[in-house]
Amino acid sequence: MSLASAITTAQTIFSNTGKQTAIVSQNIANVGNADYSRRLAMMGVDNDGQPFLKVQRAQNEALSKQNIASISDNSGQSRLLYGLQQIQSAFGGADYPTAPATYMTSFRSSLQTLASSPSSITIARSAVSEARDVANALNSATTVLNDVKATTDKEIGEQVTELNEYLAAFEKTNNTVVSLVANGKDAGDALDKRDSLLKSIAAIVGISTTTRASMDTVIYTSDGSVLFESSARKVELVGEDGSSSPPFHVEVDNEVLKAGTGGNTTAQGTLAALFQLRDEVAPMMQKQLDEIARGLIVAFRETDQTLPVADREPGLPGLFLDGTSTDMPTAATISPGLAGRISLNAAIDDNPMMLRDGGFNNTGTATNYTYNTENVAAFTGRLNGLIEEMGKPQAFDATAEIGSTATLMGYSSSSIGWIEQLRKAATSADEIKSAMLAQTSQTLSNETGVSLDEELSLMLDLEQSYKASAKLMTTVDEMLKSLLDMVR
């Protein structure tokens, strides 16, 4: 080897070692950064036999797609579970201590106690208080469901805004990637940013991607709509003015975004889960509450005692009534929002013994709706009749999905069973999907992330390479010095 070639070799080694050191240092600086892919310094030889260094970015397209799908599944499941937990909290938490069914059980017990001591006004007042708790529980649950729907409406709007912002940023970053690749420049940082944006988009809406030869990426929703192709597609809220039912929905490239279904939800991304909560779960729970309220009005109705038994039905609301109407609700038909309007007949506040005697619908001097016509202190006929009505099968609207015939007590318990079954399924699915996301994220990190141990080991190797180059330069320097001394 000539001195000139030795110097050239040493300079090349110094240059490549410096570049490799910079890459390793960049990798070490990004340890723990989930949005960073490890950079690899690959040595090669050009057509002239000269060594060169090329930077490559670690990637695994199959694992990346699987990770994005897991992000969508997990975010949708988690958002549904959170909404179900909000609804559960409306009933007092895990054991549903403030559910209508719980208060109804206590109320029926109070009626039974009153039936054993029908002359006690103190027990009557206690029973009235229990009845008021039932009505309040239905009112409160309706308020919570309305809050859930209002919250999801607001969050849907925010999510659409975020999604459009992410798509705009993705368009800019995608163009940068295509430009850098076309000009033979390193696009690593831009690719990292683009992958990070894909994760953010996937958390909102389920997506699949296709990358072209130019490194241009096309994004589709899980429903098959084009979300991005060269430019971002329009994602918009439709029907905010109340012109559509439900109040509004989301369209992607003019295609309606579908809501998720089931406890183990099909929702991919938070948007589909939010629509599931707003348009399916909360309305169904409201239907059930409305039917419970209607069942209460029916069970505690009064009939004209002067009419033949066959002509007494359907009667008039007694203890419980619709706060906006004194009419009996239509049989086996949901009265929308009734659970939020149900209240106690104000007459009970002045005379708690009307529980025993009836007479809420008496007018003037008429006593047609009085059951205790003899004003007997030990009268229990009406109380026993009310207790029996609470345990007597009646017709319910089948569209509420928990049966068309049941006792009032059984129906209210079935409603809690319905939401609890859905919540348990969602909890189980959330655990599985969270574990799947953790697994795919870890596997992807193992393939494309930075290992501090590996990078430090590589740094030591580079240090040895640098020392070897320095030794070569020292040797050349000594040889040149000896040659110059000989010339002198």
Residue pairs with C-beta under 8 A, 6 or more apart in sequence:
1 9
3 476
3 479
3 480
6 472
6 475
6 476
7 473
7 476
9 472
10 469
10 472
10 473
10 476
12 50
12 51
13 465
13 468
13 469
13 472
14 466
14 469
16 41
16 43
16 51
16 53
17 462
17 465
17 466
17 469
19 41
19 53
20 41
20 53
20 458
20 462
21 459
21 462
21 466
23 39
23 40
23 41
23 55
24 41
24 455
24 458
24 459
24 462
26 39
27 38
27 39
27 450
27 455
28 450
28 452
28 455
28 456
28 459
30 36
30 450
31 450
31 452
31 455
32 450
33 450
34 441
34 445
34 449
35 192
35 193
35 195
35 196
35 199
36 192
36 449
36 450
37 57
37 58
37 59
37 188
37 191
37 192
37 195
37 448
37 449
38 57
38 58
38 448
38 449
38 450
38 451
39 55
39 56
39 57
39 58
39 188
40 55
40 56
40 57
40 58
41 53
41 54
41 55
42 53
42 54
42 55
42 56
43 51
43 52
43 53
43 54
44 51
44 52
44 53
44 54
45 51
45 52
46 52
55 186
55 188
57 188
57 191
57 192
58 447
58 448
59 191
59 448
60 444
60 447
60 448
61 211
63 440
63 443
63 444
63 447
63 448
64 195
64 444
64 448
65 208
65 209
66 440
66 444
67 199
67 437
67 440
67 441
67 444
68 198
68 199
68 202
68 207
68 209
69 202
69 206
69 208
69 268
70 433
70 436
70 437
70 440
70 441
71 199
71 202
71 203
71 437
72 202
72 203
72 205
72 206
72 207
72 222
72 268
72 269
73 206
73 268
73 433
73 436
73 437
74 430
74 433
74 434
74 436
74 437
75 202
75 203
75 204
75 269
75 270
75 273
76 206
76 260
76 265
76 267
76 268
76 269
76 270
76 272
76 273
77 264
77 265
77 267
77 273
77 426
77 429
77 430
77 433
77 434
78 430
78 433
78 434
79 267
79 270
79 273
79 274
79 277
80 260
80 263
80 265
80 267
80 273
80 276
80 277
80 281
80 426
81 423
81 426
81 427
81 430
83 148
83 152
83 273
83 274
83 277
83 281
83 282
84 277
84 281
84 419
84 422
84 423
84 426
85 423
86 144
86 147
86 148
86 151
87 144
87 145
87 148
87 281
87 282
87 285
87 419
87 423
88 94
88 96
88 419
88 420
88 423
89 144
90 98
90 140
90 141
90 144
90 145
91 97
91 98
91 99
91 102
91 137
91 141
91 416
92 98
92 99
92 102
96 102
96 416
96 420
98 137
98 140
99 137
99 141
99 412
99 416
100 134
100 137
100 138
100 141
100 289
100 292
100 412
100 415
101 409
101 412
101 413
101 415
101 416
102 137
103 130
103 133
103 134
103 137
104 134
104 296
104 390
104 408
104 409
104 412
105 409
106 130
106 133
107 127
107 130
107 131
107 133
107 134
108 387
108 390
108 409
109 130
110 123
110 126
110 127
110 130
111 127
111 355
111 383
111 386
111 387
111 390
112 387
113 123
113 126
113 127
114 120
114 123
114 124
114 126
114 127
114 355
114 356
114 383
115 380
115 383
115 384
115 387
117 123
118 356
118 377
118 378
118 379
118 380
118 383
119 377
119 378
121 352
121 353
124 352
124 353
124 355
124 356
125 352
127 352
127 355
128 344
128 348
128 349
128 352
128 355
131 319
131 320
131 344
131 348
132 344
134 296
135 296
135 320
135 342
135 343
135 344
138 289
138 292
138 293
138 339
138 340
138 342
139 339
139 340
139 342
139 343
141 285
141 289
141 339
142 286
142 289
142 337
142 339
142 340
143 340
145 282
145 285
145 286
145 289
146 340
148 277
148 278
148 282
149 277
149 278
149 282
152 274
152 275
152 277
152 278
152 282
153 247
153 248
153 278
155 270
155 274
156 237
156 248
156 250
156 271
156 274
156 275
156 278
157 237
159 204
159 270
159 271
159 274
160 235
160 236
160 237
160 250
160 271
162 200
162 204
163 201
163 204
163 205
163 235
163 271
164 232
164 235
166 197
166 200
166 201
166 204
167 201
167 227
167 228
167 232
167 233
167 235
168 232
169 197
170 194
170 197
170 198
170 201
170 219
170 228
170 232
171 228
171 231
171 232
173 190
173 193
173 194
173 197
174 194
174 216
174 217
174 228
176 187
176 190
177 187
177 190
177 191
177 194
177 215
177 216
177 217
178 214
178 215
178 216
180 186
180 187
180 190
181 187
181 214
181 215
182 214
187 215
191 215
194 217
198 207
198 209
198 217
198 219
201 207
201 219
201 227
202 269
203 269
203 270
204 269
204 270
204 271
205 221
205 222
205 227
205 252
205 257
205 268
205 269
205 271
205 272
206 221
206 222
206 223
206 267
206 268
206 269
206 272
207 219
207 220
207 221
207 222
207 227
207 269
208 219
208 220
208 222
209 217
209 218
209 219
209 220
210 217
210 218
210 220
211 217
211 218
212 218
216 230
217 228
218 226
218 228
218 229
219 226
219 227
219 228
219 229
220 226
220 227
221 227
221 252
221 255
221 257
222 268
222 269
223 252
223 255
223 257
223 258
224 255
225 233
225 252
225 253
225 255
226 233
226 253
227 233
227 235
227 252
227 253
233 252
233 253
234 251
234 252
234 253
234 254
235 250
235 251
235 252
236 250
236 251
237 248
237 249
237 250
238 244
238 248
238 249
238 250
238 251
239 245
239 246
239 247
239 248
239 249
240 247
240 248
246 278
246 279
249 256
249 257
249 275
250 256
250 257
250 271
250 275
251 257
257 271
257 272
257 275
258 272
258 275
259 267
259 272
259 275
259 276
259 279
259 280
260 266
260 267
260 268
260 272
260 273
260 275
260 276
261 267
261 276
261 280
262 425
263 421
263 422
263 423
263 424
263 425
263 426
263 428
263 429
264 425
264 426
264 428
264 429
265 272
265 273
265 276
265 426
265 429
266 272
267 273
267 275
267 276
281 422
284 400
284 401
284 418
285 415
285 418
285 419
286 336
286 337
286 339
287 334
287 397
287 399
287 400
287 401
288 400
288 401
288 402
288 411
288 415
288 418
289 339
289 415
290 334
290 335
290 336
290 337
290 338
290 339
290 400
291 334
291 396
291 397
291 400
291 411
292 339
292 408
292 411
292 412
292 415
293 320
293 335
293 338
293 339
293 341
293 342
294 329
294 334
294 335
294 338
295 394
295 396
295 408
295 411
295 412
296 320
296 342
296 408
297 317
297 320
297 321
297 322
297 328
297 329
297 342
298 314
298 328
298 329
298 331
298 389
298 394
299 386
299 389
299 390
299 392
299 394
299 408
300 317
300 318
300 319
300 320
300 386
300 389
301 314
301 315
301 316
301 317
301 318
301 328
302 315
302 316
302 317
302 318
302 358
302 359
302 360
302 361
302 369
303 312
303 313
303 315
303 316
303 369
304 312
304 315
304 368
304 369
305 312
305 358
305 368
305 369
305 370
305 371
305 373
306 368
314 328
314 331
315 328
316 326
316 327
316 328
316 360
316 361
316 369
317 326
317 327
317 328
317 345
317 360
318 345
318 358
318 360
318 361
318 369
319 344
319 345
319 348
319 354
319 355
319 360
320 342
320 343
320 344
320 345
321 342
321 343
321 344
321 345
322 329
322 335
322 338
322 341
322 342
323 341
323 342
323 343
324 341
329 335
329 338
331 395
332 395
332 396
332 397
332 404
333 397
334 397
334 399
334 400
345 360
347 354
347 360
348 354
348 355
348 360
354 360
355 382
355 383
355 386
356 372
356 379
356 380
356 382
356 383
357 370
357 371
357 372
357 375
357 379
357 382
358 369
358 370
358 371
358 372
358 382
359 367
359 369
359 370
359 371
360 369
361 368
361 369
362 368
362 369
362 370
367 373
371 379
371 381
371 382
371 385
372 379
372 381
372 382
389 408
390 407
390 408
390 409
391 407
391 408
391 409
392 407
392 408
393 405
393 406
393 407
394 405
394 406
394 407
394 408
395 404
395 405
396 402
396 403
396 404
396 405
396 406
396 411
397 404
398 404
401 418
402 411
402 414
402 415
402 417
402 418
403 411
403 414
406 414
